[in-house]
Amino acid sequence: MCPTCKNEFHLIKRGFYRRPSDQKKVQRYFCKSCKKSFSEQTYAMDFRQQKRWFNQSCFLTLCSGVSQRRTAYIFQVVPRTIARRVKKFGEICEKNLSEYREIRAKVHEVEFDEMESFIHSKLKPVTIPIAVEKGTRKVLALAIGNIGAKGHLKHLSIQKYGRRPSERLFALKNLAKSLQTCVATDARLSSDKCPLYPNLIRNYFPTASHYTCKGARGAVVGLGELKKTVFDPIFTLNHTYAMFRDNLKTLSRRTWATAKRKDRLLLLLNIYAWFHNLWLDRHVAKPRLDVYYG
């Protein structure tokens, strides 16, 4: 399809060229309708990239608890190159997650809750609602939104940054809208006893059942999402949260590798969510960014 006029029929081959970075032979095309030329590389994931050789390794490294600056040092590139890869990878993974929700079978058991992190400073907290399929631990959808600081940080946050509007309900609605494409009508949704969740379930999943359990305080040491209780009804979700914190450097409990922008943190979340799903299916194929399968 022509990228200029979106024509699919009046196309002819017009030679080829050797890609300078790896000497690969790339086919050129010419559109008779708009008189424009393009190549098969135009729609490729690595279009206009000069160092495409480390894309797969970069994808795996970012999902293995390594910061962006250290990733740049490992591959001997400037940090700006990794930042561009994060934007590209995040968009691809978000699209893959959306397609995964549409093509997969309807889910009958879902666990969802919210994880908290911050942008640039603990005075700018954000909420990250995530939904996973019970049993398989696959991430179905996620969202992000600003929230107000709590406890002794509340007054400091207002004094330094002013009152920040809460986007918690907006983020939960985005999560619910994404889940509507893959959740069965008679599904069972599990969460803690947050007062916002019952109305959300009634509005978006009127025929589904909602199971709630009392939340427990996380452990002081280690991965806090793994509760210190005898039995955790939403262990699948808490285990997934712990994996997010362990494998994304910006979500670690004590780290200086903090995200500076909310949209960039969402890109990193989508990257790891897609890697997480691929890793759970690693017996089918290796987790590769450029290979999609449902």
Backbone as numpy.savetxt, mean C-alpha at the origin, in Angstrom:
# Nx Ny Nz CAx CAy CAz Cx Cy Cz
-2.14 0.29 -28.74 -2.98 1.48 -28.74 -2.10 2.72 -28.74
-2.47 3.68 -29.57 -1.70 4.92 -29.66 -1.88 5.73 -28.38
-0.81 6.17 -27.74 -0.95 6.95 -26.50 -1.49 8.35 -26.73
-1.46 8.84 -27.98 -1.91 10.20 -28.26 -3.41 10.25 -28.56
-3.85 9.48 -29.56 -5.26 9.51 -29.97 -6.05 8.29 -29.53
-5.42 7.34 -28.81 -6.07 6.13 -28.29 -6.63 5.24 -29.40
-6.06 5.32 -30.60 -6.51 4.50 -31.72 -5.86 3.12 -31.63
-6.61 2.06 -31.94 -6.10 0.70 -31.85 -5.94 0.02 -33.21
-6.34 0.67 -34.28 -6.41 -0.02 -35.57 -5.41 0.51 -36.60
-5.28 1.83 -36.73 -4.45 2.39 -37.79 -3.00 2.51 -37.32
-2.42 1.36 -36.96 -1.05 1.32 -36.46 -0.21 0.43 -37.36
1.00 0.86 -37.63 1.93 0.08 -38.43 3.29 0.07 -37.75
4.07 -0.98 -38.01 5.41 -1.05 -37.47 6.33 -0.11 -38.24
7.22 0.54 -37.52 8.17 1.44 -38.16 9.55 1.25 -37.53
10.22 0.16 -37.87 11.60 -0.05 -37.43 11.69 -0.39 -35.96
12.91 -0.29 -35.46 13.19 -0.55 -34.06 14.42 0.23 -33.65
14.72 0.20 -32.36 15.94 0.85 -31.87 16.53 0.02 -30.75
17.80 0.22 -30.50 18.50 -0.47 -29.42 18.50 0.41 -28.18
17.97 -0.11 -27.09 17.92 0.66 -25.86 19.33 0.82 -25.30
19.80 2.04 -25.03 21.19 2.24 -24.62 21.56 1.54 -23.31
20.61 1.44 -22.37 20.95 0.92 -21.04 21.29 -0.57 -21.06
20.60 -1.36 -21.89 20.84 -2.80 -21.92 20.88 -3.38 -23.33
20.85 -2.53 -24.35 20.94 -2.96 -25.74 19.78 -3.87 -26.17
18.66 -3.73 -25.50 17.49 -4.51 -25.90 16.85 -3.93 -27.15
16.38 -4.80 -28.04 15.73 -4.38 -29.27 14.27 -4.02 -28.99
13.89 -2.77 -29.28 12.55 -2.27 -28.98 11.85 -1.89 -30.28
10.64 -2.39 -30.47 9.86 -2.15 -31.69 9.23 -0.75 -31.66
9.31 -0.06 -32.80 8.64 1.23 -32.96 7.34 1.05 -33.74
6.37 1.98 -33.50 5.10 1.97 -34.20 4.76 3.38 -34.68
3.91 3.44 -35.71 3.47 4.73 -36.28 1.95 4.70 -36.39
1.30 5.77 -35.93 -0.15 5.89 -35.98 -0.54 6.73 -37.20
-1.33 6.16 -38.11 -1.76 6.87 -39.31 -2.79 7.96 -39.02
-3.47 7.86 -37.90 -4.52 8.84 -37.58 -3.94 10.17 -37.12
-3.05 10.12 -36.13 -2.49 11.37 -35.58 -1.07 11.63 -36.05
-0.51 10.73 -36.86 0.84 10.89 -37.41 1.90 10.96 -36.31
1.70 10.24 -35.23 2.66 10.23 -34.13 3.30 8.85 -34.03
4.53 8.82 -33.53 5.26 7.58 -33.35 5.38 7.25 -31.86
5.46 5.97 -31.58 5.70 5.50 -30.22 6.31 4.11 -30.30
6.65 3.54 -29.16 7.28 2.22 -29.13 6.58 1.34 -28.11
6.93 0.07 -28.12 6.35 -0.85 -27.14 6.84 -0.56 -25.73
7.88 0.24 -25.60 8.39 0.63 -24.30 7.53 1.72 -23.65
6.68 2.39 -24.44 5.88 3.50 -23.94 5.00 3.08 -22.77
4.44 1.86 -22.85 3.54 1.38 -21.81 4.23 0.48 -20.79
5.55 0.39 -20.85 6.28 -0.48 -19.92 6.42 0.19 -18.56
6.59 -0.63 -17.52 6.75 -0.12 -16.17 8.00 0.75 -16.03
9.05 0.40 -16.76 10.33 1.11 -16.64 10.54 2.11 -17.78
9.46 2.72 -18.27 9.55 3.70 -19.35 10.39 4.89 -18.92
11.38 5.25 -19.75 12.29 6.39 -19.54 13.15 6.24 -18.29
13.41 5.03 -17.86 14.34 4.80 -16.76 15.69 4.39 -17.31
16.75 4.98 -16.79 18.09 4.68 -17.24 18.73 3.53 -16.44
18.25 3.33 -15.21 18.83 2.30 -14.35 17.74 1.30 -13.97
17.19 0.68 -14.97 16.09 -0.25 -14.73 16.57 -1.61 -14.20
17.87 -1.83 -14.18 18.40 -3.11 -13.78 18.17 -3.42 -12.30
17.96 -2.41 -11.45 17.82 -2.68 -10.02 16.39 -2.48 -9.51
15.41 -2.41 -10.42 14.03 -2.20 -9.98 13.53 -3.30 -9.05
13.73 -4.55 -9.45 13.24 -5.67 -8.64 13.97 -5.73 -7.30
15.26 -5.54 -7.30 16.03 -5.55 -6.05 15.62 -4.40 -5.15
15.36 -3.24 -5.75 14.92 -2.07 -4.97 13.57 -2.35 -4.32
12.66 -2.98 -5.06 11.34 -3.32 -4.54 11.45 -4.24 -3.33
12.30 -5.26 -3.41 12.47 -6.19 -2.30 13.16 -5.54 -1.11
14.11 -4.65 -1.39 14.85 -3.99 -0.31 13.96 -3.04 0.48
13.12 -2.27 -0.20 12.22 -1.34 0.48 11.23 -2.07 1.37
10.91 -3.32 1.03 9.96 -4.12 1.81 10.65 -5.01 2.82
11.90 -4.72 3.14 12.68 -5.56 4.06 13.27 -4.75 5.20
12.60 -3.68 5.60 13.05 -2.90 6.74 14.24 -2.01 6.47
14.45 -1.60 5.22 15.58 -0.74 4.86 15.03 0.63 4.46
15.67 1.69 4.94 15.22 3.04 4.63 15.56 3.40 3.19
14.97 4.48 2.70 15.22 4.91 1.33 16.66 5.37 1.14
17.21 6.07 2.11 18.61 6.53 1.98 19.59 5.37 1.99
19.34 4.38 2.84 20.23 3.24 2.85 20.08 2.41 1.57
18.87 2.35 1.03 18.67 1.68 -0.26 19.46 2.37 -1.35
19.46 3.71 -1.34 20.25 4.46 -2.32 21.73 4.17 -2.15
22.20 4.04 -0.92 23.60 3.73 -0.68 23.95 2.33 -1.17
23.07 1.37 -0.93 23.32 -0.02 -1.34 23.49 -0.12 -2.85
22.63 0.57 -3.60 22.67 0.47 -5.06 23.49 1.58 -5.72
24.15 2.39 -4.90 25.05 3.43 -5.40 24.33 4.39 -6.37
23.17 4.88 -5.92 22.42 5.89 -6.66 22.10 7.03 -5.70
21.63 8.13 -6.24 21.25 9.26 -5.39 19.87 9.00 -4.78
19.59 9.55 -3.59 18.28 9.31 -2.95 17.10 9.72 -3.82
17.29 10.70 -4.69 16.21 11.13 -5.56 15.74 10.01 -6.48
16.67 9.15 -6.89 16.31 8.01 -7.75 15.39 7.05 -7.01
15.66 6.79 -5.73 14.82 5.90 -4.95 13.45 6.54 -4.71
13.42 7.84 -4.47 12.14 8.53 -4.26 11.25 8.41 -5.50
11.86 8.50 -6.68 11.08 8.33 -7.91 10.58 6.90 -8.05
11.41 5.93 -7.65 10.97 4.54 -7.71 9.81 4.30 -6.76
9.86 4.91 -5.58 8.77 4.74 -4.61 7.45 5.23 -5.19
7.47 6.36 -5.87 6.25 6.90 -6.47 5.73 5.96 -7.56
6.64 5.48 -8.40 6.24 4.58 -9.49 5.75 3.24 -8.94
6.51 2.66 -8.02 6.13 1.37 -7.45 4.80 1.47 -6.71
4.60 2.57 -5.97 3.37 2.73 -5.20 2.14 2.79 -6.09
2.25 3.49 -7.22 1.12 3.57 -8.15 0.81 2.21 -8.76
1.86 1.46 -9.11 1.66 0.12 -9.68 1.01 -0.81 -8.66
1.50 -0.79 -7.42 0.98 -1.68 -6.39 -0.46 -1.33 -6.01
-0.77 -0.04 -5.99 -2.15 0.36 -5.71 -3.10 -0.16 -6.78
-2.67 -0.08 -8.04 -3.48 -0.60 -9.14 -3.61 -2.12 -9.04
-2.53 -2.81 -8.69 -2.57 -4.26 -8.55 -3.52 -4.69 -7.43
-3.51 -3.96 -6.30 -4.41 -4.28 -5.20 -5.87 -4.08 -5.61
-6.13 -3.03 -6.38 -7.49 -2.77 -6.85 -7.97 -3.89 -7.78
-7.10 -4.32 -8.71 -7.46 -5.41 -9.61 -7.61 -6.73 -8.85
-6.79 -6.91 -7.82 -6.87 -8.13 -7.02 -8.22 -8.23 -6.32
-8.73 -7.11 -5.82 -10.04 -7.11 -5.16 -11.16 -7.45 -6.14
-11.00 -7.06 -7.40 -12.07 -7.26 -8.38 -12.10 -8.69 -8.91
-10.94 -9.33 -9.08 -10.92 -10.63 -9.74 -11.01 -11.80 -8.75
-10.71 -11.56 -7.48 -10.68 -12.67 -6.53 -12.11 -13.04 -6.12
-12.25 -14.22 -5.52 -13.55 -14.67 -5.03 -13.97 -13.82 -3.81
-15.26 -13.75 -3.58 -15.77 -12.95 -2.48 -15.26 -13.48 -1.14
-14.88 -12.56 -0.28 -14.34 -12.90 1.03 -15.47 -12.98 2.04
-15.43 -14.00 2.89 -16.50 -14.20 3.87 -16.08 -13.86 5.29
-14.79 -13.72 5.56 -14.33 -13.34 6.89 -13.25 -12.28 6.76
-13.51 -11.12 7.34 -12.61 -9.97 7.23 -12.34 -9.41 8.62
-11.10 -9.05 8.87 -10.73 -8.37 10.11 -10.18 -7.00 9.76
-10.63 -5.97 10.46 -10.15 -4.62 10.18 -9.99 -3.85 11.49
-9.08 -2.93 11.47 -8.81 -2.07 12.62 -7.91 -0.94 12.13
-7.44 -0.12 13.06 -6.60 1.02 12.71 -5.26 0.94 13.40
-4.22 1.29 12.66 -2.88 1.39 13.19 -2.48 2.87 13.15
-1.74 3.32 14.11 -1.36 4.73 14.17 0.13 4.91 13.90
0.45 5.97 13.19 1.83 6.37 12.95 1.85 7.89 12.94
2.88 8.48 12.36 2.94 9.94 12.32 3.71 10.40 11.09
3.50 11.65 10.74 4.17 12.29 9.61 5.15 13.32 10.15
6.42 13.13 9.93 7.49 14.08 10.27 7.70 14.22 11.77
6.64 14.24 12.57 6.77 14.45 14.00 5.63 13.73 14.71
5.84 13.33 15.96 4.78 12.71 16.73 3.64 13.66 17.02
3.85 14.94 16.76 2.79 15.92 16.92 1.83 15.90 15.73
2.15 15.11 14.69 1.28 15.00 13.50 0.91 13.53 13.28
0.09 12.96 14.15 -0.25 11.55 14.00 -1.21 11.29 12.83
-1.20 10.08 12.33 -2.12 9.65 11.27 -2.68 8.28 11.66
-3.87 8.00 11.18 -4.47 6.69 11.36 -4.41 5.91 10.06
-4.16 4.61 10.17 -4.00 3.75 8.98 -4.94 2.55 9.14
-6.20 2.68 8.70 -7.09 1.51 8.75 -6.71 0.49 7.67
-6.65 -0.77 8.08 -6.26 -1.86 7.19 -7.25 -3.01 7.38
-7.62 -3.65 6.28 -8.50 -4.82 6.32 -7.77 -6.01 5.72
-7.83 -7.16 6.41 -7.18 -8.38 5.93 -8.19 -9.51 5.92
-7.92 -10.50 5.10 -8.76 -11.69 5.06 -8.33 -12.65 6.16
-9.28 -13.09 6.96 -8.95 -14.00 8.05 -8.51 -15.34 7.50
-7.47 -15.88 8.04 -6.96 -17.17 7.58 -5.78 -17.01 6.64
-5.98 -16.34 5.51 -4.90 -16.17 4.54 -3.96 -15.02 4.90
-4.42 -14.08 5.71 -3.65 -12.89 6.11 -3.37 -11.94 4.96
-4.07 -12.06 3.86 -3.83 -11.17 2.72 -4.49 -9.82 2.95
-3.77 -8.76 2.59 -4.28 -7.40 2.73 -5.29 -7.14 1.62
-6.48 -6.70 1.99 -7.53 -6.41 1.02 -7.59 -4.93 0.66
-7.44 -4.07 1.65 -7.53 -2.63 1.39 -6.90 -1.89 2.56
-6.50 -0.65 2.30 -5.96 0.21 3.34 -6.22 1.66 2.98
-6.10 2.54 3.97 -6.31 3.98 3.76 -5.47 4.72 4.79
-5.50 6.05 4.72 -4.72 6.86 5.65 -5.43 8.19 5.85
-5.32 8.75 7.05 -5.94 10.04 7.33 -5.32 10.68 8.56
-5.34 12.00 8.61 -4.80 12.74 9.75 -5.73 12.60 10.96
-5.14 12.60 12.13 -5.90 12.64 13.38 -5.19 13.59 14.33
-5.88 13.97 15.40 -5.29 14.87 16.38 -4.37 14.13 17.35
-3.42 14.85 17.88 -2.51 14.27 18.87 -3.26 13.99 20.17
-2.74 13.04 20.95 -3.40 12.63 22.19 -2.48 12.87 23.38
-3.09 12.81 24.56 -2.32 12.86 25.80 -1.54 14.15 25.97
-0.32 14.01 26.47 0.49 15.19 26.76 0.99 15.90 25.50
0.85 15.25 24.33 1.28 15.87 23.08 0.19 16.74 22.45
-1.03 16.67 22.97 -2.15 17.39 22.36 -1.92 18.89 22.35
-1.58 19.44 23.52 -1.41 20.90 23.61 -0.17 21.36 22.84
0.88 20.56 22.85 2.07 20.92 22.07 1.76 20.94 20.57
0.96 19.98 20.11 0.59 19.93 18.70 -0.23 21.15 18.29
-1.20 21.52 19.13 -2.04 22.69 18.81 -1.22 23.96 18.83
-0.30 24.06 19.79 0.53 25.26 19.91 1.47 25.43 18.72
2.00 24.32 18.19 3.00 24.41 17.12 2.39 24.38 15.73
1.37 23.53 15.53 0.82 23.33 14.19 -0.65 23.73 14.07
-1.26 24.18 15.15 -2.67 24.52 15.11 -3.54 23.28 15.16
-4.84 23.49 15.16 -5.77 22.36 15.19 -5.80 21.69 13.82
-5.52 20.41 13.81 -5.52 19.64 12.57 -6.86 18.91 12.43
-7.58 19.12 11.34 -8.88 18.45 11.18 -8.71 16.93 11.13
-9.58 16.23 11.83 -9.51 14.77 11.86 -10.09 14.19 10.58
-9.33 13.28 9.96 -9.77 12.59 8.75 -10.03 11.11 9.02
-10.27 10.78 10.26 -10.43 9.37 10.63 -11.66 8.75 9.97
-12.80 9.44 10.06 -14.02 8.89 9.46 -13.90 8.84 7.95
-13.25 9.83 7.35 -13.03 9.84 5.90 -12.18 8.65 5.48
-11.13 8.33 6.24 -10.28 7.19 5.91 -11.03 5.87 6.07
-11.87 5.76 7.09 -12.65 4.54 7.29 -13.66 4.35 6.15
-14.25 5.44 5.68 -15.19 5.34 4.56 -14.46 4.91 3.28
-13.27 5.42 3.05 -12.49 5.00 1.89 -12.17 3.50 1.96
-11.85 3.03 3.15 -11.58 1.60 3.33 -12.83 0.78 3.03
-13.97 1.22 3.54 -15.21 0.48 3.32 -15.60 0.45 1.84
-15.42 1.56 1.14 -15.74 1.60 -0.28 -14.87 0.63 -1.08
-13.61 0.54 -0.71 -12.72 -0.39 -1.40 -13.12 -1.84 -1.13
-13.57 -2.11 0.09 -13.93 -3.48 0.46 -15.22 -3.95 -0.19
-16.07 -3.04 -0.61 -17.36 -3.43 -1.17 -17.22 -4.31 -2.41
-16.10 -4.18 -3.13 -15.93 -4.95 -4.37 -15.53 -6.40 -4.11
-15.06 -6.72 -2.90 -14.55 -8.08 -2.67 -15.16 -8.78 -1.47
-16.03 -8.14 -0.72 -16.60 -8.74 0.47 -17.99 -9.28 0.14
-18.28 -10.50 0.57 -19.58 -11.13 0.33 -20.66 -10.43 1.15
-21.90 -10.56 0.69 -23.02 -9.89 1.37 -23.28 -10.47 2.76
-22.96 -11.75 2.94 -23.18 -12.39 4.24 -21.88 -12.56 5.01
-20.94 -11.69 4.77 -19.62 -11.82 5.39 -19.67 -11.52 6.88
-18.64 -11.96 7.57 -18.47 -11.66 8.98 -17.26 -10.75 9.14
-17.50 -9.55 9.66 -16.43 -8.57 9.85 -16.10 -8.47 11.33
-14.82 -8.57 11.65 -14.36 -8.55 13.04 -13.52 -7.31 13.29
-13.68 -6.72 14.47 -12.91 -5.53 14.84 -12.93 -5.40 16.36
-12.31 -4.34 16.86 -12.44 -4.07 18.29 -13.73 -3.27 18.52
-13.91 -2.78 19.74 -15.18 -2.14 20.11 -15.15 -0.62 19.91
-14.56 -0.17 18.84 -14.55 1.26 18.54 -15.99 1.71 18.22
-16.47 2.82 18.79 -17.87 3.24 18.56 -18.16 3.69 17.13
-17.14 3.95 16.33 -17.37 4.38 14.96 -17.69 3.21 14.02
-17.32 2.00 14.40 -17.42 0.88 13.47 -18.84 0.37 13.22
-19.73 0.27 14.23 -21.07 -0.27 13.94 -21.84 0.50 12.88
-21.85 1.82 12.95 -22.55 2.62 11.93 -21.92 2.45 10.56
-20.60 2.36 10.53 -19.89 2.15 9.26 -20.31 0.83 8.61
-20.39 -0.22 9.41 -20.77 -1.53 8.88 -22.22 -1.51 8.39
-23.10 -0.88 9.15 -24.51 -0.83 8.74 -24.70 -0.07 7.44
-23.91 0.98 7.22 -24.07 1.79 6.02 -23.51 1.12 4.77
-22.37 0.46 4.90 -21.70 -0.09 3.72 -21.91 -1.60 3.56
-22.20 -2.31 4.66 -22.42 -3.76 4.59 -23.66 -4.11 5.41
-24.84 -3.72 4.93 -26.06 -3.86 5.74 -26.43 -5.30 6.07
-26.07 -6.26 5.22 -26.45 -7.65 5.46 -25.32 -8.47 6.10
-24.19 -7.85 6.36 -23.06 -8.55 6.97 -23.20 -8.54 8.49
-22.55 -9.49 9.14 -22.53 -9.55 10.60 -21.24 -8.92 11.12
-21.35 -8.23 12.25 -20.20 -7.54 12.83 -19.89 -8.13 14.19
-18.70 -8.69 14.32 -18.24 -9.27 15.58 -17.20 -8.35 16.19
-17.39 -8.01 17.47 -16.46 -7.11 18.15 -15.82 -7.83 19.33
-14.60 -7.42 19.63 -13.89 -7.97 20.77 -13.20 -6.83 21.50
-12.93 -7.01 22.75 -12.29 -5.99 23.55 -10.83 -5.88 23.17
-10.37 -4.67 22.87 -8.97 -4.46 22.54 -8.08 -4.59 23.77
-6.87 -5.04 23.56 -5.92 -5.21 24.65 -4.72 -4.31 24.43
-4.12 -3.87 25.52 -2.94 -3.02 25.41 -1.76 -3.83 24.89
-1.03 -3.27 23.93 0.09 -3.97 23.34 1.26 -4.10 24.31
2.15 -4.99 24.00 3.33 -5.18 24.83 4.23 -3.96 24.77
4.93 -3.68 25.86 5.83 -2.54 25.90 7.04 -2.78 25.01
7.54 -4.00 24.99 8.71 -4.33 24.18 8.26 -5.09 22.94
9.15 -5.14 21.95 8.86 -5.91 20.75 7.84 -5.24 19.87
7.07 -6.04 19.14 6.06 -5.53 18.22 4.75 -5.38 18.98
4.35 -4.14 19.23 3.23 -3.86 20.12 1.90 -4.39 19.66
1.73 -4.64 18.34 0.45 -5.11 17.84 0.15 -6.54 18.25
1.18 -7.31 18.60 0.96 -8.68 19.05 0.60 -8.63 20.54
-0.67 -8.80 20.83 -1.19 -8.56 22.18 -0.66 -9.59 23.17
-0.49 -9.13 24.42 -0.09 -10.04 25.49 -1.34 -10.60 26.14
-2.08 -11.39 25.41 -3.28 -12.04 25.93 -3.21 -13.52 25.61
-4.04 -14.29 26.31 -4.06 -15.73 26.08 -4.61 -16.04 24.69
-5.69 -15.35 24.31 -6.30 -15.58 23.00 -6.69 -14.25 22.40
-6.26 -13.99 21.18 -6.56 -12.75 20.49 -7.51 -13.06 19.32
-8.77 -12.64 19.38 -9.73 -12.97 18.31 -9.35 -12.39 16.95
-8.61 -11.29 16.95 -8.19 -10.70 15.67 -6.67 -10.78 15.53
-6.13 -11.95 15.86 -4.69 -12.16 15.79 -4.16 -11.99 14.36
-4.94 -12.43 13.37 -4.50 -12.31 11.97 -4.19 -10.87 11.63
-5.06 -9.96 12.05 -4.86 -8.55 11.76 -3.67 -7.99 12.53
-3.57 -8.30 13.81 -2.47 -7.78 14.62 -1.12 -8.32 14.15
-1.11 -9.55 13.69 0.13 -10.11 13.15 0.53 -9.37 11.88
-0.44 -9.03 11.05 -0.16 -8.26 9.83 0.36 -6.87 10.17
-0.25 -6.23 11.17 0.24 -4.92 11.61 1.70 -5.01 12.06
2.02 -6.05 12.81 3.39 -6.23 13.28 4.35 -6.39 12.11
3.93 -7.09 11.06 4.78 -7.26 9.88 4.96 -5.96 9.14
3.93 -5.12 9.07 4.06 -3.79 8.48 5.12 -2.99 9.22
5.06 -2.99 10.54 6.01 -2.20 11.32 7.43 -2.74 11.21
7.56 -4.04 11.10 8.89 -4.64 11.06 9.54 -4.47 9.69
8.75 -4.45 8.62 9.31 -4.45 7.27 9.27 -3.10 6.57
8.58 -2.13 7.13 8.62 -0.77 6.60 9.35 0.11 7.61
10.48 0.65 7.20 11.32 1.40 8.12 10.59 2.62 8.69
9.72 3.25 7.90 9.03 4.45 8.37 7.98 4.14 9.43
7.61 2.89 9.62 6.60 2.52 10.61 7.22 1.93 11.87
8.53 1.80 11.92 9.18 1.24 13.10 8.88 2.10 14.32
8.85 1.48 15.48 8.51 2.20 16.71 9.52 3.30 17.03
10.79 2.99 16.92 11.82 3.97 17.24 12.73 4.12 16.02
12.50 5.15 15.24 13.27 5.33 14.02 13.33 6.81 13.67
14.40 7.18 12.96 14.46 8.55 12.44 14.08 8.60 10.97
13.77 7.45 10.38 13.37 7.40 8.98 11.87 7.63 8.87
11.43 8.84 9.17 10.01 9.15 9.17 9.58 9.68 7.81
8.32 9.45 7.48 7.76 9.99 6.25 7.48 11.48 6.44
7.71 12.26 5.39 7.49 13.71 5.47 6.17 14.13 4.85
5.55 13.23 4.08 4.29 13.55 3.42 3.34 12.35 3.53
2.07 12.67 3.71 1.08 11.61 3.88 0.92 10.78 2.61
0.95 11.41 1.43 0.79 10.66 0.19 1.96 9.72 -0.05
3.18 10.13 0.36 4.34 9.25 0.21 4.27 8.06 1.16
3.75 8.27 2.35 3.57 7.14 3.26 2.55 6.17 2.72
1.50 6.67 2.09 0.49 5.79 1.48 1.10 4.97 0.35
2.01 5.56 -0.42 2.69 4.81 -1.47 3.49 3.65 -0.88
4.22 3.91 0.20 5.00 2.85 0.84 4.09 1.76 1.41
2.95 2.16 1.95 2.01 1.18 2.48 1.47 0.27 1.37
1.16 0.86 0.22 0.68 0.06 -0.91 1.76 -0.89 -1.42
3.02 -0.40 -1.43 4.13 -1.24 -1.89 4.26 -2.47 -0.99
4.26 -2.24 0.33 4.43 -3.41 1.20 3.19 -4.30 1.19
2.00 -3.72 1.10 0.78 -4.53 1.07 0.80 -5.50 -0.11
1.25 -5.01 -1.26 1.32 -5.88 -2.44 2.41 -6.94 -2.27
3.56 -6.53 -1.74 4.63 -7.49 -1.48 4.16 -8.55 -0.47
3.44 -8.12 0.54 2.94 -9.04 1.57 2.05 -10.12 0.94
1.16 -9.72 0.04 0.28 -10.69 -0.61 1.08 -11.64 -1.51
2.07 -11.09 -2.23 2.89 -11.94 -3.08 3.73 -12.91 -2.26
4.22 -12.45 -1.12 5.03 -13.30 -0.27 4.22 -14.47 0.26
2.96 -14.25 0.58 2.11 -15.34 1.06 1.85 -16.37 -0.04
1.98 -15.95 -1.31 1.81 -16.86 -2.44 3.15 -17.21 -3.08
4.22 -17.18 -2.31 5.56 -17.40 -2.88 5.74 -18.82 -3.40
4.89 -19.77 -2.97 4.97 -21.13 -3.51 4.46 -21.17 -4.95
3.68 -20.15 -5.35 3.17 -20.07 -6.73 4.19 -19.39 -7.63
4.73 -18.28 -7.19 5.73 -17.53 -7.95 6.48 -16.63 -7.00
7.68 -16.23 -7.38 8.47 -15.33 -6.55 7.84 -13.94 -6.53
7.95 -13.22 -5.39 7.39 -11.87 -5.32 8.11 -10.90 -6.25
7.52 -10.66 -7.42 8.11 -9.75 -8.39 7.15 -8.60 -8.65
7.69 -7.40 -8.69 6.87 -6.21 -8.91 6.26 -6.21 -10.30
6.97 -6.71 -11.31 6.53 -6.61 -12.70 5.70 -7.80 -13.15
5.30 -8.67 -12.21 4.46 -9.82 -12.56 3.22 -9.76 -11.70
2.05 -9.75 -12.33 0.80 -9.70 -11.58 0.05 -11.01 -11.75
-0.44 -11.53 -10.69 -1.32 -12.69 -10.77 -2.30 -12.61 -9.61
-3.50 -13.16 -9.80 -4.52 -13.08 -8.77 -4.44 -14.24 -7.81
